[in-house]
Structure formats: C-alpha cells, structure tokens
Amino acid sequence: MNRRKFLNYIGCGCCGVMINGCSTAPITDRRQLKIIPESNLNAQAAQIYEKIKEKEKMSDDIKTLNQIRNIGKKMEDSIGEYFYRAGINNPAANFDWEYILIDKKVKNAWCMPGGKIAIYTGILDVTKNINGLASVMGHEIAHAVAKHSIERASRSVLLNTSTRLV
C-alpha cells in the first residue's frame, strides 16, 4: 500500500471516530469528544478512589464530614431537579456519590468521574464557612457532571494513537 492510500485510510478512520465520538456537554451544549465509555472511566475512578482512601489519613472531624455530605446531598438533589425540569436526561443519574475528608493541609478538593469527592482539611481555612465550601464543591462537581474527565481521556487516547501511527 502506498503512503497516500495509507494516510487516506487513517484520515477517514480518525474522522469516523471523531464523528461517532462527538456529543454535547449538558447545559452549555459545547461539543465534546467522547470515545471512552463512561462506565469504564467510572469503574477506574472508583478503584483509584478506594486506593486513595486506604493510603491517605482520613479526618476524624465527623461534624465537618457530615456538613460536606449534607452539602453534597443538596447538590445531588438540585442537579436531578434541574435536569428533570429542563426535560433533559440527568448526566449524573448513574453516579455513586461518595464524600471523604482527608486530613492534610493541602488546599484542594476534587471530584472524580462517577461522583467520588474528596475535600482536604487545608482548604477549610480558605473556604471559611459552609457557603465557601459549597462553592468549591459545586465547582468540582460541575466538572464531573460536564464529563470533563471523559473528554480529556478521549483526547489523550486519540493523541497517543495518532502519535504512534506517525
């Protein structure tokens, strides 16, 4: 097979993957590339989350953890209600929400695909109160609901595959 024909096949194959993998982000309707199944990424995220729970020291501050869970529950309900009223399928309907408080002075929080959320005790000084904490949590949860992890992983797979072919 000559080079031109080979590049033609590769180009058509890539276009086919990109067209089939295109979808839109909830709410914003921004175009996204999703070629990795969400269930695979959620399963991988759940395994990593369990390893983090084993490795990191969990905070024994039950009061703050319960506040985090209460904020999270309200957000879960609000997300569901928003999509119900908008007549749109809830992209977080299959999430297995879970919240942990890690005893570390790191000023960070994150939400993995599938609703696995971690808050570090260090960020509590920055957030100052429940409203600040809810703002940070809402930001992190929005990434998961918008499926940013699937989009990034899909781009990474496409980039790795294309660089290996060239």
Secondary structure by P-SEA (a helix, b strand, c coil): ccaaaaaaaaaaaaaaaaaaacccccccccbbbbcccaaaaaaaaaaaaaaaaacbbbbcaaaaaaaaaaaaaaaaaaaaaaaaaacccccccccbbbbbbbcccccccccccccbbbbbcccccccccaaaaaaaaaaaaaaaaaaaaaaaaaaaaaaaaaaaac
